Amino acid sequence: EVQLQASGGGLVQAGGSLRLSCAVSGLTFGNSAIAWFRQAPGKEREGVACIVSDNDDTVYKDFAKGRFTLTHDDAQNTVHLQMNSLNPEDTGVYYCSVIRGQVYWGQGTLVTVSS
């Protein structure tokens, strides 16, 4: 059974940083894409960043460029999203996902940025 366990969310002031982690079990990252999505209150889920595990090609949404960094640790089977210079618009539930043949989702971790 594939499981994704996201953690690292919390309350932070504007300008602060958080590091989200997603521990994956039941599959390895080979030949996969790993992504973070987020869903703000009252809005649809949107992509944040995506990395291809085999070559580390990474794509960021415009709002994440220069502030967020997505990495994966194959030894720990964990994905990290380092988020800096947070602002209140970054508030939402952040979800990790692994795409390999199908999409696997984690349960989400709440990020709240206060002004």
Beta strands, then each sheet from edge to edge (+ up, - down):
strand 1: 3-7
strand 2: 10-13
strand 3: 18-25
strand 4: 33-39
strand 5: 46-52
strand 6: 58-60
strand 7: 68-73
strand 8: 78-83
strand 9: 92-99
strand 10: 103-105
strand 11: 109-114
sheet 1: 1+ 3- 8+ 7-
sheet 2: 2+ 11+ 9- 4+ 5- 6+
sheet 3: 2+ 11+ 9- 10+
end
